[in-house]
Amino acid sequence: MKRDRLKDPSVASYAELGEYWSGQDLGEIWEETEPAQFEVEIQSERRYYPVELDLSKRIAETARKQGITSETLVNIWLKEKMDQTAA
């Protein structure tokens, strides 16, 4: 269920809201705030797999050249391989 996160009708967008809060000091109005409750759904999970040192270095270098993290590169490659295997 999606809820309207912009409850103040005078705020038309998240950009406006961000602009407003970038110029405010929450400490000055802390007593006027109310506790918030929300749920967080974690969509990812970390698992660690051993990788040979030389291979790890090659992955890191390739990722650096592409401007992404090693984790991202490995996830891209594994997804591609899994998609090929499933086909």
VMD Tcl script that builds the backbone (N, CA, C; Angstrom):
set m [mol new atoms 261]
animate dup $m
set s [atomselect $m all]
$s set {name element resname resid chain x y z} {
  {N N MET 1 A 0.839 -1.168 0.000}
  {CA C MET 1 A 0.000 0.000 0.000}
  {C C MET 1 A 0.891 1.240 0.000}
  {N N LYS 2 A 0.736 2.077 -1.011}
  {CA C LYS 2 A 1.492 3.328 -1.060}
  {C C LYS 2 A 0.742 4.391 -0.280}
  {N N ARG 3 A 1.496 5.185 0.447}
  {CA C ARG 3 A 0.902 6.293 1.180}
  {C C ARG 3 A 1.447 7.587 0.616}
  {N N ASP 4 A 0.656 8.635 0.707}
  {CA C ASP 4 A 1.108 9.943 0.264}
  {C C ASP 4 A 2.119 10.465 1.277}
  {N N ARG 5 A 3.350 10.588 0.865}
  {CA C ARG 5 A 4.400 11.013 1.778}
  {C C ARG 5 A 4.453 12.526 1.928}
  {N N LEU 6 A 3.822 13.240 1.031}
  {CA C LEU 6 A 3.805 14.699 1.110}
  {C C LEU 6 A 2.480 15.127 1.737}
  {N N LYS 7 A 2.439 15.144 3.049}
  {CA C LYS 7 A 1.182 15.452 3.742}
  {C C LYS 7 A 0.872 16.935 3.773}
  {N N ASP 8 A 1.867 17.784 3.648}
  {CA C ASP 8 A 1.658 19.225 3.677}
  {C C ASP 8 A 1.218 19.667 2.279}
  {N N PRO 9 A -0.025 20.146 2.124}
  {CA C PRO 9 A -0.516 20.514 0.790}
  {C C PRO 9 A 0.232 21.697 0.178}
  {N N SER 10 A 0.972 22.446 0.984}
  {CA C SER 10 A 1.708 23.583 0.417}
  {C C SER 10 A 3.001 23.141 -0.264}
  {N N VAL 11 A 3.354 21.872 -0.128}
  {CA C VAL 11 A 4.577 21.344 -0.753}
  {C C VAL 11 A 4.168 20.519 -1.966}
  {N N ALA 12 A 4.626 20.918 -3.138}
  {CA C ALA 12 A 4.181 20.283 -4.374}
  {C C ALA 12 A 5.061 19.110 -4.809}
  {N N SER 13 A 6.308 19.048 -4.328}
  {CA C SER 13 A 7.194 17.988 -4.794}
  {C C SER 13 A 8.250 17.666 -3.749}
  {N N TYR 14 A 8.899 16.545 -3.926}
  {CA C TYR 14 A 9.998 16.176 -3.032}
  {C C TYR 14 A 11.151 17.158 -3.178}
  {N N ALA 15 A 11.338 17.696 -4.372}
  {CA C ALA 15 A 12.394 18.688 -4.587}
  {C C ALA 15 A 12.140 19.929 -3.732}
  {N N GLU 16 A 10.891 20.395 -3.727}
  {CA C GLU 16 A 10.528 21.550 -2.891}
  {C C GLU 16 A 10.745 21.240 -1.421}
  {N N LEU 17 A 10.349 20.056 -1.015}
  {CA C LEU 17 A 10.509 19.639 0.365}
  {C C LEU 17 A 11.988 19.596 0.741}
  {N N GLY 18 A 12.808 19.042 -0.136}
  {CA C GLY 18 A 14.249 18.991 0.097}
  {C C GLY 18 A 14.855 20.370 0.188}
  {N N GLU 19 A 14.400 21.250 -0.693}
  {CA C GLU 19 A 14.894 22.631 -0.686}
  {C C GLU 19 A 14.538 23.319 0.633}
  {N N TYR 20 A 13.324 23.080 1.095}
  {CA C TYR 20 A 12.899 23.659 2.366}
  {C C TYR 20 A 13.788 23.171 3.510}
  {N N TRP 21 A 13.971 21.851 3.604}
  {CA C TRP 21 A 14.712 21.300 4.736}
  {C C TRP 21 A 16.202 21.577 4.660}
  {N N SER 22 A 16.737 21.848 3.481}
  {CA C SER 22 A 18.166 22.159 3.393}
  {C C SER 22 A 18.482 23.491 4.070}
  {N N GLY 23 A 17.469 24.331 4.284}
  {CA C GLY 23 A 17.678 25.610 4.943}
  {C C GLY 23 A 17.174 25.643 6.374}
  {N N GLN 24 A 16.809 24.488 6.927}
  {CA C GLN 24 A 16.244 24.439 8.278}
  {C C GLN 24 A 17.189 23.740 9.243}
  {N N ASP 25 A 16.994 24.009 10.526}
  {CA C ASP 25 A 17.723 23.337 11.592}
  {C C ASP 25 A 16.705 22.542 12.393}
  {N N LEU 26 A 16.723 21.236 12.235}
  {CA C LEU 26 A 15.749 20.383 12.906}
  {C C LEU 26 A 15.827 20.533 14.423}
  {N N GLY 27 A 17.005 20.840 14.920}
  {CA C GLY 27 A 17.167 21.034 16.358}
  {C C GLY 27 A 16.285 22.135 16.909}
  {N N GLU 28 A 15.979 23.126 16.092}
  {CA C GLU 28 A 15.144 24.248 16.544}
  {C C GLU 28 A 13.675 23.876 16.703}
  {N N ILE 29 A 13.230 22.852 16.004}
  {CA C ILE 29 A 11.814 22.465 16.079}
  {C C ILE 29 A 11.635 21.032 16.571}
  {N N TRP 30 A 12.669 20.441 17.156}
  {CA C TRP 30 A 12.632 19.044 17.577}
  {C C TRP 30 A 11.433 18.741 18.474}
  {N N GLU 31 A 11.103 19.650 19.374}
  {CA C GLU 31 A 9.995 19.425 20.309}
  {C C GLU 31 A 8.644 19.345 19.598}
  {N N GLU 32 A 8.547 19.860 18.387}
  {CA C GLU 32 A 7.288 19.833 17.633}
  {C C GLU 32 A 7.130 18.551 16.818}
  {N N THR 33 A 8.173 17.730 16.753}
  {CA C THR 33 A 8.108 16.523 15.936}
  {C C THR 33 A 7.408 15.396 16.671}
  {N N GLU 34 A 6.999 14.391 15.915}
  {CA C GLU 34 A 6.345 13.212 16.472}
  {C C GLU 34 A 7.142 11.982 16.048}
  {N N PRO 35 A 7.129 10.945 16.875}
  {CA C PRO 35 A 7.818 9.705 16.477}
  {C C PRO 35 A 7.170 9.134 15.217}
  {N N ALA 36 A 7.983 8.538 14.375}
  {CA C ALA 36 A 7.482 7.930 13.140}
  {C C ALA 36 A 7.678 6.426 13.201}
  {N N GLN 37 A 6.745 5.710 12.631}
  {CA C GLN 37 A 6.864 4.259 12.521}
  {C C GLN 37 A 6.762 3.900 11.053}
  {N N PHE 38 A 7.636 2.994 10.618}
  {CA C PHE 38 A 7.611 2.556 9.230}
  {C C PHE 38 A 8.245 1.182 9.135}
  {N N GLU 39 A 7.948 0.500 8.064}
  {CA C GLU 39 A 8.504 -0.822 7.811}
  {C C GLU 39 A 9.564 -0.712 6.741}
  {N N VAL 40 A 10.591 -1.515 6.876}
  {CA C VAL 40 A 11.668 -1.550 5.886}
  {C C VAL 40 A 11.746 -2.972 5.345}
  {N N GLU 41 A 11.689 -3.096 4.038}
  {CA C GLU 41 A 11.824 -4.401 3.404}
  {C C GLU 41 A 13.201 -4.481 2.769}
  {N N ILE 42 A 14.015 -5.382 3.264}
  {CA C ILE 42 A 15.347 -5.576 2.707}
  {C C ILE 42 A 15.217 -6.497 1.500}
  {N N GLN 43 A 15.642 -6.020 0.350}
  {CA C GLN 43 A 15.497 -6.785 -0.875}
  {C C GLN 43 A 16.756 -7.544 -1.281}
  {N N SER 44 A 17.870 -7.258 -0.636}
  {CA C SER 44 A 19.092 -7.938 -1.028}
  {C C SER 44 A 19.682 -8.687 0.148}
  {N N GLU 45 A 20.569 -9.551 -0.148}
  {CA C GLU 45 A 21.210 -10.365 0.862}
  {C C GLU 45 A 22.677 -10.497 0.472}
  {N N ARG 46 A 23.536 -10.466 1.440}
  {CA C ARG 46 A 24.961 -10.620 1.150}
  {C C ARG 46 A 25.388 -12.029 1.524}
  {N N ARG 47 A 26.068 -12.640 0.596}
  {CA C ARG 47 A 26.705 -13.929 0.838}
  {C C ARG 47 A 28.130 -13.797 0.350}
  {N N TYR 48 A 28.998 -14.430 1.026}
  {CA C TYR 48 A 30.407 -14.328 0.673}
  {C C TYR 48 A 30.905 -15.652 0.127}
  {N N TYR 49 A 31.628 -15.565 -0.994}
  {CA C TYR 49 A 32.191 -16.732 -1.635}
  {C C TYR 49 A 33.691 -16.500 -1.802}
  {N N PRO 50 A 34.485 -17.507 -1.502}
  {CA C PRO 50 A 35.932 -17.325 -1.673}
  {C C PRO 50 A 36.284 -17.202 -3.159}
  {N N VAL 51 A 37.197 -16.298 -3.455}
  {CA C VAL 51 A 37.669 -16.076 -4.821}
  {C C VAL 51 A 39.195 -16.084 -4.773}
  {N N GLU 52 A 39.793 -16.726 -5.751}
  {CA C GLU 52 A 41.254 -16.757 -5.813}
  {C C GLU 52 A 41.799 -15.336 -5.834}
  {N N LEU 53 A 42.923 -15.117 -5.181}
  {CA C LEU 53 A 43.495 -13.784 -5.044}
  {C C LEU 53 A 43.762 -13.129 -6.391}
  {N N ASP 54 A 44.383 -13.852 -7.324}
  {CA C ASP 54 A 44.679 -13.269 -8.638}
  {C C ASP 54 A 43.399 -12.893 -9.377}
  {N N LEU 55 A 42.375 -13.743 -9.275}
  {CA C LEU 55 A 41.096 -13.456 -9.916}
  {C C LEU 55 A 40.453 -12.231 -9.277}
  {N N SER 56 A 40.531 -12.142 -7.972}
  {CA C SER 56 A 39.974 -10.989 -7.259}
  {C C SER 56 A 40.638 -9.691 -7.722}
  {N N LYS 57 A 41.932 -9.726 -7.892}
  {CA C LYS 57 A 42.659 -8.538 -8.359}
  {C C LYS 57 A 42.226 -8.153 -9.772}
  {N N ARG 58 A 42.036 -9.150 -10.634}
  {CA C ARG 58 A 41.597 -8.873 -12.015}
  {C C ARG 58 A 40.190 -8.292 -12.031}
  {N N ILE 59 A 39.335 -8.821 -11.172}
  {CA C ILE 59 A 37.965 -8.296 -11.073}
  {C C ILE 59 A 38.001 -6.843 -10.627}
  {N N ALA 60 A 38.785 -6.557 -9.594}
  {CA C ALA 60 A 38.878 -5.193 -9.076}
  {C C ALA 60 A 39.392 -4.228 -10.132}
  {N N GLU 61 A 40.387 -4.641 -10.899}
  {CA C GLU 61 A 40.950 -3.781 -11.945}
  {C C GLU 61 A 39.929 -3.543 -13.062}
  {N N THR 62 A 39.234 -4.583 -13.475}
  {CA C THR 62 A 38.221 -4.447 -14.525}
  {C C THR 62 A 37.091 -3.533 -14.056}
  {N N ALA 63 A 36.651 -3.712 -12.825}
  {CA C ALA 63 A 35.587 -2.868 -12.275}
  {C C ALA 63 A 36.032 -1.418 -12.217}
  {N N ARG 64 A 37.259 -1.183 -11.775}
  {CA C ARG 64 A 37.781 0.188 -11.689}
  {C C ARG 64 A 37.781 0.848 -13.059}
  {N N LYS 65 A 38.205 0.114 -14.084}
  {CA C LYS 65 A 38.232 0.658 -15.452}
  {C C LYS 65 A 36.825 1.001 -15.946}
  {N N GLN 66 A 35.834 0.245 -15.485}
  {CA C GLN 66 A 34.449 0.489 -15.907}
  {C C GLN 66 A 33.745 1.497 -15.004}
  {N N GLY 67 A 34.413 1.907 -13.935}
  {CA C GLY 67 A 33.825 2.901 -13.039}
  {C C GLY 67 A 32.728 2.366 -12.139}
  {N N ILE 68 A 32.802 1.065 -11.835}
  {CA C ILE 68 A 31.812 0.451 -10.956}
  {C C ILE 68 A 32.538 -0.319 -9.857}
  {N N THR 69 A 31.802 -0.749 -8.853}
  {CA C THR 69 A 32.419 -1.528 -7.791}
  {C C THR 69 A 32.617 -2.972 -8.237}
  {N N SER 70 A 33.528 -3.647 -7.568}
  {CA C SER 70 A 33.748 -5.068 -7.854}
  {C C SER 70 A 32.477 -5.863 -7.614}
  {N N GLU 71 A 31.744 -5.522 -6.543}
  {CA C GLU 71 A 30.491 -6.222 -6.240}
  {C C GLU 71 A 29.494 -6.095 -7.386}
  {N N THR 72 A 29.380 -4.888 -7.924}
  {CA C THR 72 A 28.445 -4.662 -9.033}
  {C C THR 72 A 28.858 -5.476 -10.249}
  {N N LEU 73 A 30.141 -5.454 -10.574}
  {CA C LEU 73 A 30.638 -6.197 -11.731}
  {C C LEU 73 A 30.372 -7.689 -11.575}
  {N N VAL 74 A 30.690 -8.231 -10.410}
  {CA C VAL 74 A 30.475 -9.658 -10.177}
  {C C VAL 74 A 28.986 -9.989 -10.277}
  {N N ASN 75 A 28.114 -9.143 -9.725}
  {CA C ASN 75 A 26.676 -9.386 -9.834}
  {C C ASN 75 A 26.195 -9.354 -11.276}
  {N N ILE 76 A 26.710 -8.414 -12.061}
  {CA C ILE 76 A 26.333 -8.343 -13.485}
  {C C ILE 76 A 26.753 -9.618 -14.197}
  {N N TRP 77 A 28.004 -10.013 -14.011}
  {CA C TRP 77 A 28.516 -11.213 -14.679}
  {C C TRP 77 A 27.764 -12.468 -14.245}
  {N N LEU 78 A 27.510 -12.610 -12.952}
  {CA C LEU 78 A 26.803 -13.795 -12.477}
  {C C LEU 78 A 25.375 -13.846 -13.007}
  {N N LYS 79 A 24.713 -12.689 -13.046}
  {CA C LYS 79 A 23.350 -12.664 -13.582}
  {C C LYS 79 A 23.354 -13.058 -15.057}
  {N N GLU 80 A 24.305 -12.513 -15.829}
  {CA C GLU 80 A 24.398 -12.884 -17.240}
  {C C GLU 80 A 24.598 -14.384 -17.402}
  {N N LYS 81 A 25.498 -14.952 -16.617}
  {CA C LYS 81 A 25.788 -16.376 -16.713}
  {C C LYS 81 A 24.575 -17.211 -16.303}
  {N N MET 82 A 23.889 -16.811 -15.245}
  {CA C MET 82 A 22.710 -17.535 -14.796}
  {C C MET 82 A 21.596 -17.452 -15.830}
  {N N ASP 83 A 21.435 -16.296 -16.467}
  {CA C ASP 83 A 20.422 -16.144 -17.521}
  {C C ASP 83 A 20.742 -17.056 -18.708}
  {N N GLN 84 A 22.022 -17.146 -19.061}
  {CA C GLN 84 A 22.447 -18.032 -20.162}
  {C C GLN 84 A 22.183 -19.494 -19.804}
  {N N THR 85 A 22.465 -19.850 -18.581}
  {CA C THR 85 A 22.291 -21.223 -18.134}
  {C C THR 85 A 20.822 -21.617 -18.111}
  {N N ALA 86 A 19.965 -20.676 -17.741}
  {CA C ALA 86 A 18.532 -20.939 -17.661}
  {C C ALA 86 A 17.897 -21.054 -19.040}
  {N N ALA 87 A 18.518 -20.474 -20.042}
  {CA C ALA 87 A 17.937 -20.464 -21.400}
  {C C ALA 87 A 18.066 -21.810 -22.085}
}
mol reanalyze $m
mol bondsrecalc $m
mol representation Tube
mol addrep $m
